[in-house]
């Protein structure tokens, strides 16, 4: 039963989050903690922290001056470490003053959306989306406009994006590598998107921005690399979170970065600062900023993650699942063996395997697995995936037989 909230704005946001409410209304939260559970639901770590992570935070807890824990809009050493990393990775000469340190990817996206848009502006994003886009867009007073990715290639559907652009369009959110499909949008796609947005900006006489959501740009498989739209389109906000590569999503630090080619770069620096301050101080805790130069050098084991990807893909395919091999991120997105992905997720839960139904992120008929599950979970999950698969087919066959018998009557 829906709960009427005290403000229209909150009711609007509740509607935007509605697809995720069923998870909070089940007993899965506690069941996922059981010793024999196989928890593939979210990107939470299922093992201890990375080597050196705790020690780094402990060292930076020790104050070096009287205002060590005071208000700080940023940290020069942290901003330089982030800018240097970006320069080495993509070749774009980002500068420290163009790095707005934020409390994770949420903060980077929220600040960028607010810096770029006015109430009533339209923001386009792709389906399936990251779950928070709609709520964040609506909270800024903007209007979400959705288009589907290409369901065959998982690439951006540029024709659909072009059709969705209107005189009110102010930004396009691009998530690459893409959660949940693991698709890396190739340079050709990003070049064509840049041309499309340049032409639309000229046609309507107002700039259209890209807000590029890139928390997985370092978690890439098979020797490939991710590409940022900032390499191809000057009006790009590059939003990053360290929570994924460090497997510490609860310790919040990230950034919104402006490429040096952005025409209104100085104004956008100020706009980001104002957006951070007015939106609840979207700035990391000081300890996280002090630690960032050292955290920049840390990473989860991408090779091990790739091994887990290959094992699960091969085993699931052998059972009969249809599942593609992602290029990046730490997710798999198999097709559900039955149309009702929520029903199938419940079948898996009865086997103590916990996954995220595709309907929760506008991809009905699929389900998502996180490769942050540990090796033991993956090993004991294989026969359970098989049992649920066989049960789904048996129940589907029984239903079809009953329907056929009813038709004969």
N, C-alpha and C positions, 0 to 999 in steps of 0.2 A: 504494500500500500504506500503510495507516494506521500511524502511529508511536505506540507505547505511551509515554506521558509519565510522569514520575516520581511524579505525585500524581493522585489521583482528581479533585481540583478542576480541575487543568489539563486532564485528559482531558475533563471536562465542558465547559470553555471551548472546547477544540478542536472539539468537536462543534457548539457554537454558531456557530463561525466557518467551519464546513466548506464552506458554499456558496461561500466566497470563495477557498478554497485553490486551485482550478484556475487562477486568474489568476496565481498565483505559480509554477505549474508549467509555464507556457507560455513561448514566446519573445516574447510580446507586449510585455513590459516594454521590451526593447531595440528592437523593431521600431517602437514608437510614437515613437521619437526620430529615425527616418529623415527626411531632408529632404522626401520626397514623402508622408509619412504624414499621415493625417487623424485626429487624436486627439480623439475625443468621449467618452472613457471616464470621466474623472473631472472634478471641478471645479477642477483645477489651472490656473493662468494659462498661456496660450499666447502672451502678449505681455509686454512689460516691466511693471514695477511702476507704480502710479498716480503721477501727477505730485505731487511733494512728499513721497512716502512715505519714500524713503530719507533725504532731508535731515532729516525729522522725527526719525527714529531716530538719525541721526548727532548731531544737536543734543542729544538727551537722553542720549547716551553720556558727555557731558562732566560729570564730577562737580561738584556744587555744595557738597558738605560731605563730611566724613570717612566717613560711613556710607551714602553714595549707593548702594552695591551691597550693603548689608547685608540682613538679614532684615527684611521688612516684611509684615505680615498684610494690608495694603491700602494705599490711597493716597487721602486725602480729596479731592484735586482730581479724580482719576479717577472716584471714586464719585459725586461731585457732577455731573460731566459726563454720566455714564451716566444718573443719576436725572433730570437736566434733560431729556435727550433723550427718555426714556420719558414724562415728563409732557407734553411738547409733542406727542408722537406719539399717545398713546392717552388722555390726559386723566386717567389715574390718578395721584394725587399720591405717587409713589414718593419715598422719602427716602434720602439718601446712606448712612445707617447700615443700610439694608435691601438694599444692593448688596454681594454677596459676589463680589469679583473672582476669576476663575478662569483656569486655563491653557486657554482655549478652551471650545467647547461641550461637548467630552468631559468636561472638569473640572466644568462646571456641572451636567451630567446626573448624573455619578457622585456628586458631593456631595449633590445633591438626593435621589437615590435612597437613599443611605445615611442622610441626615438624617431621612427620612420613614418608613423601614421597619425592621422586625426580620426576622431570618432566618425563613423560612417564610411571610412575608406574600406575597400575590399582587399582581402588577402587570400590568394589562391594557394592551396596545398593539395598534395596528392593522396589518393586512397590506394592502398592502406596507409594510414598516417601513424606517426607517433601519437600515443593516446591523449596527450595534453594540448595538442595544437588548437583544437576548437575552443576549449575553455580559455586558453590564453588570449586568443584573438578576440573572443567576446568580452573578456574582462577588460581589454584595452578599448572597448567601444567600437572595434572594427567588425567587419562582416566576413565570416568565413565563406569561401567559395571552393568547392571540392571538385576534383577531376580524378579519374582512375588512371593508374599506370597501365602500360601495355601488359595485358594478362599473359601474353605468349612469351615476351622477352623480359618482362619486369623492368623495362626501360621507361623513361619519361614519355608520355604521349604528348608530343609537342603540338600536334594539331588540336588536341583537346584543350591544352593550356591557351593556345592562341584564340580559340573560340570563347574561352572564359574571360578574356580580358575586356574590360569596359573602361569608359572614362573615369570610373571611380577606383580602378585597380591601383594599388599603391605598392604591393609587394607580392612576391612568390616565395613560399618556403620550399627549399630543396633539402632533402635529407639524403646525404651520400657519405659513405656507404649506407644503403637503405635498410632500416629496421621496419619490417621483419624479413625481407627477402634476401638480404645480403648482397644486393646488386650494387656494383660500382658504376656510376654513370660515366660513360666514356667521354674523352675529349670532344669527339664529334657531336655528341648530344649537347654538351655544355656550350660549345661554340654556336650551335644552331639556336639554343635557348638565348644566348647573349644577343645574337642578331635579332631574334624575335622581339626581345624586350627593348632593344635600342629603337627598333622601328615603331613599336607601340608607344614608347615614351615620346618620340618625336611627333607621332600622329596626334596624341592627346595633349601634348604640351605640358606634361608633368612627368617627373622622374618615377620610374618603377624600379624598386629595389629587389635584390635577392637576399633573403635571410637563409643562410646556408647552415644547416644543423649537422655537425660533423663529429659527434663524439666517438665514432668508430674509425676515424681516418688512419689510425695506426694499427688497427686489427685487421690485417689484410693477408690473404692466403696465396700460395702458389707463386710467390715471387712477384706478385702484381703490386701496383701502388694505386692509391686513391687520388682523385683529382678534385681540387676545390673550384667552384665557380669563380672565386676571386682571381684565378689565373686567366679568366676569359672575359669577365664582366666587372668593370670598375665599381659599380654601385652594389657591392656585396658586403654584407655583414657576415663574417666567418665566426660561427658560434661553436665553442668547444668545451668539453667537460673532461677532466682528468679521472673521473670516477670509474670509467670503463677500463681504460688501460691499466689503472692501478688496482682494479677490483676492490674499490672502496667507495661505492656510491653514496654512502652516508656521510663521508667527509667531503664537504662541498667546496669545490674550487673549479673554476673554468674561466673563460673569457669570451668577450666579443671583440673581434679584431677588424680594423678598417684597412683595406689596402691603400698604399700611397697614391694609387691612381684615382681614388674616389674624388669626384670634382668638388663636393662640398664637405671635404674632410674635416676642416677645423670646426665647422658648425656642428657636424655629427659627433665630434669628440664631446662638445658641450652638451649636445642633446642626450648622449649616452649617460653622462654624469648626472644630468637632471633626472633622467628616467630611473637611474639606480637609486637616487636619493628619495624620490617621491613615491617609489613603489615598495618601500619597506626596507631600504638600505640593502640593495642587492650586491653587496660587497663581501668577499670571503672574510672569515675570521683571520686575525693577524697571524696566528701561528701557521695557518695554511699558506699564507703569502710568504712568510719567512722561509718556509720549508720548500717552496716551489722549485728553486734552482736545483735542489737535490732530487726532488720528486720527478723532475723532468727526465732524469736519467734512468728511471725505473719503468718496468713494463712487465705485464703478465707474460707467460710463456706462449707466444703465438704459435710456435711449432707444435707444442703439445695440444693447443686448442685445435689446430688443423688435424692432428691425429684423431682427436675425439670427433671432429666433424666427419672425417672419412669413415671411421668405424661405425658411427650411427647411420650415416647415409647408406653404407653398404649393407648393414644388418637390416635396416628398415626396408630397403628395396628387396632383399632376399625374402622377407616375410610377405611382401606384396604391396607395400605402400608405394605411392608415387611421391617422390621427393627430389627436388633439384639440389645441386651441390653449390652452396653459396660461395661468393667470391670474398666475402668479408663479414664483419660483425661476429657475434657469438650466438647466432640463432639458426635453427632449421625451421622450415615451414612446409611440412608434409601436407598432402591432401588427406582429408578425413575419408575413411572408407564408406561412410554414409553421409548423406546430405546434411543432417543435423549435427553440426560440429559440437554444439553444447552437449548433446546426448552422448556423443562419443567421448568427449572430455570426462563426462561422469563415469563412463565405462572404464576409462583409464584410471580414474580416481579410485574406483572400487578395487583396482589392482595395485593401489598405492603408488600410482604414477600421476604426477600433477603437471598439467600443461595449460596453456592459455588458448582458449577457443578463438578461431579466426574471426568470428562475429564480433568479438570485442574490439577489433581494430579494422572493421569494414572489409574483412576478407572471409566471408562465410564459405564453409566447405573446406577450410584448412584448420590447422592448429599449429602453435608455435612452441618450440623447444629451445631452452637456453643451454648452451654448451658449457656454462659455468658449473653444471652438475659435475661432481667428482667421478673418478674412474670407477669406484665401487658402485655408485648409483647407476652409471651407464651399464655396467656389466649385469647387474641384477634386473635392470629394466627390460632387457631384450626379450626374455620369455614372457614378460608381462605385456609388452607391446604385441607380441604374437597372440597371446590369449585374448586380448581385447579385440584385435583384428578379426580373429576367427569368430568370436561371439557376435561382433557387429554383422558379419556376413550371414551367420546362422539366423539371427533375428530378422535381418532384412529378407532372407529367403522365406522364412516362416510367414512374414507379413505379406509377401507377394503371393504365396500359396493361398493364404486366407482370402486375399483380395480376388484371386482368380476363382476360388470356390464360390465366393459371393456372386461373382459375375455369372458363373454357370447356373446358380440358383435362379 
